[in-house]
Amino acid sequence: MNRAASALREHLQSALASMRANRTAVLSTLTTITLTLLVLGGVLLAGQNLNRTLAGLERQVEVAAFLEPGADGEALLRHAQGMAGVAQAELLSPEQVLAEMTRDYPYTAEAAQLAGNPFPATLRLRVTSVDQTRVVAAAAELLRGVESVEFGAGYVDRALGTLRALRAAGGLLIGLLLGGTLFSILNAVQVSMYARRGEINVMRLLGARRSFVQGPHLLEGLLLGLGGAGLAGLILLPLSSLLTSRAAELVPALPLLQGTGPLLTLWLQLAALGAGVGLLGGWLASGRYLRELE
């Protein structure tokens, strides 16, 4: 245990000494990592807010199953409540449907007085997610006693297309940003190893293990990643808090993430990403450099 702690302390001192000796490269890399993780944090925060907004819209997507005259509505309701993809099922009588339509379209009451109530009993099915809408609609249409089904196919298809496109674009952007961070750390560690090439050659001649030679550079990548994440968080947290509060004042209905809890969670996510990419960059750069020497 003491030997491990001593080795870790030695590696840390070596990493810090190397970073001090290459201040210009370290500051340049740290600035690049900070800006990259700042943009990445903004993308993650926007994605979380978008998911909350889409989740709210998904909860409003419904399938309306119009029943045939004389159909057993209660039996159909019980069956619908057990269907996969159905979050909530409700049976509306013709009078309830007419009352809702009259509230939204007042002229409906006049038409009903002249021609009678034209609306059938209706099963209103709320789906668990928007991609389950067609599945639920197809299953409801097969039920005996259901005359027809309506679910706004055009809206659902557009919503699904938009959702997939946004998620794909977000994933691609996150991948590019992480790749840029990794590339910056690779370059910084390679510069550091080149500056210490004489010391590294001596350690190899003395029979130092590969892991011992790589240790300081793994820590260097880790420190760069964590430092960039820390600086990005210091900028992102107050900025996002300000923008979120302003947006909430302008559009109160938007379900935006607010409070320090989600923002601190985001900071921890950035720290984990920075640490992971930093370690990976240090490992790849040091491993490639040592392979070139062999």
N, C-alpha and C positions, 0 to 999 in steps of 0.2 A: 504493500500500500504506500509506504514511504517512498519507495523507488519510483512508483508510478507518479506520485505527486511531484517528486523531484524532477522527473523527466518532463512532466507537463510544464512545470515552472521554467525549466531550461528552454523548452520549445517556445513558450510564450515570450520569454526575454529575447530569444533569437528573432522571433517574428516582429516584435516591437522595434528591435534594433534595425532590422532590415527595412521596416516601413519608415523609420526616421532617416535612414540613409538614402531613401528614394522618395523624398517628400513630394517632389513635383509629380511623379507618376502616381503616387498614392492619392494626392489631392485631386488630380485629374480623374482618376478612376472613381474616387469617392463621390465626386460631383456628378459623374455620369450615372453611377448607381443610384444616387439620391433622386435625380431627376426621373430616371426610369421607374423606380419604385413609387415615386410620387404619382406619375401617370398611371401606373398599375393599380395603385390604391384608389385613384379616382375611378378607374374602370370597374374595379371590384365593388366599390360603393354604389356606382350607377347601376351595376348589374343587380345588386341586392335590392335597390329601390325599384328597379324594373320588375323583378320577380314578385315583389310585394304588390305592385300595381296590377300585374297580370293575374296574380292569385285572386285579387279582388274582382277582376273582370270574369275570371273563370267561375267564381261562385255565383255569378249572375246568369251564366249560360244554362238554359233550361230546354227540355224536350216536352212538347205538348202533345199528348195522345188523346184524340177525340174519340169518344165512345159511341158505339151504335145504340140506337134506342132500345131500351130493355136490357142492356148489358148489366151484369152484376158488378157495379163499381167498387164495392167494398172488397170483393174477392180479387179483382184486378189490382186494387191498391195494395193488398197484402202481398200479392205476387211481385209487384213492382218494387216494393220495399226490400225484397231479398235479391234483386237483380244486381249483378256485378256492374260497377261503375255508377251506381245510383247513390248519391249522398243523402237525398231527402225526396220523399214522394208525398204528394198532396192530391186529394180528390176534391174537385170543385163541381158543385151542382150547376145546372144551366142558369139558375137565378144568380148564383155567385159570379159566374162568368159575365152575365149581362150587367151586373152591378159594377164590375171592374171596367168593362168596356164603356159603360156610361160615364164613369168617372174620368176616363181618359179621352173619350170622344162623346160629348154630351148629345150630339145628334142621334146617337144610337138609340136613345130612349124613345124618341119620336118614331123611328122606324119600327121598333118593337111594339109600340102601341098600335101601329097600323097593320103589321104583318105577324105579330106574335114573336115570341122569343126564338130567334133562329139558332141559338148556340146550344151545342150538345154538352153533356157532362164531360169533364176533361180531367185527365190525369196530368199533373204537372210534375215533371221529374227533374230534379236538380242533379247535375253530374258531378263526379269527384274531380274531374279535370277536363279541359276542353277537348283533348284528344280522345276522350271516351264518348263524345257526343254521338258520332255516327254509330258506334257499337250499341249504345243504349237505344237510339232511335230505331235501328234495325231489329233489335230484340223486342221492343215495344210494339212494333208494327206486326209482329208475328202472333201477338196475343189474341186469343179469341175474344171478340167483343170490341176490339179496337178498329175503328173505321179508317182513320188516317192519322198521320204523324207530321208534326211541323217542328223544325228546330233551327231555322235560319241557316241553311247550308252555306250560302255565300259568305255570311259573317264568320262562321266557324272555319271555313277553308282559308279565308284571308287571315284570321287570327292565328291559325296554326302555321301558315306560311311565314307570317311576320315573326312569330315566336321562334321558329327554327332558324330563320335568317339572323335574328339578333343574337341568339345563342352561339351560332356558328361564328359570326363576326367577333363576338366577345372572346370566344375560345382562341380564335386565330390571333387576335391582338394580344391576349395574355401570353400566348406562346412566343410571339415575336419579342415582347418586352422581356420575358425571362431569358430568351436567347441572347438579347442584347446585353443583359446584366451578366450572363455567363461569359460572354465574349470579353467584356471589360475586365472581369476578374482573371480570366485566362491570361490576358496580356499583362496585367499588373504582376501576377505571380511569375510569369516568364521573365519579365524585366528584372525582378528581384533575384531570381535564380541565376540569371546571367551575371548580375553584379556580384554574386557570391560564388561564382564558378570555381575560384581557387579554393575556397573553404570546402566546397562540396567535393572537389576532387581529392582533397586531403582526407576527408571523412571516408570516402570510398576506398582509398588506398589503405586506410587503417581498418577496413573491414566492417564499417558501420552498416547496420541493417538498412534496407530500403525504406522501411517505415520510419526509422529514426531520421533519415535524411528528409523525408517528405513531411514529417511532423510540423516543423515551423511554418511551412508553406500552406499546409492545411489550415493552421490557425490564422495565418495571414488572410486567406480567403474568407474564413469565418468572420474575422474582425471587420473586413471590408463590407461583407454582406450585412452584418448586424449594424455597423455604423451607418451605412446608407439607409437601412430600414428605420433606424432611430431618427435620423435627420428628416427623412420623408414623413414620418409620423408627426414630428414636431411642427411641420408645415401643414400637413393634411388635416390634422384633427381640428385646430381652430378654424381653418378655412372652410372645411366641410360643415362644421357646426354653424358657422355664420350663413353660408349659402342655404343650408337646410331650413334654418329658422326663417330666412327671408322668403324662401319658396313656400313654406307652410303658411306664412301670412298672406301671400298672394293667392295661393290655391289650397285652401284648408282641406279640401276633399282628398288630396293626394296622400296615400299612406306611406309617407317617407319615414326612414329610420331617424329617430331623434334620441337625444340623451347621450351620456358618456359611455354607457355599456356597449352598444354596438360599435362605437368608434374605437374603444379600447380593444374590442375583439378584432376589429380590422387591423389595428396596429400589431397585435400579436400574430395575425396571419402574415402580415408583411415581414415581421421579424423571422418567422419560421421559414418563409420563402427566401428571404435574404440569407439566412444561415445555411439552408439547404443548398442554394445555388453557390454560395461562397465555398462551402466544403467541396462540392462537386467540381467547381472551377479550380480550386487549389489542388485537388487530387488529379484531375486531368492534366493540368499544366505541369505539375511536378513529375507525374508519371511519364509524360511525353519527353520532357527534358532528360530524364534519367535513361530512357530508352535510346535517345540519340547518342548518349555517352557510351553505351554498351557496344 
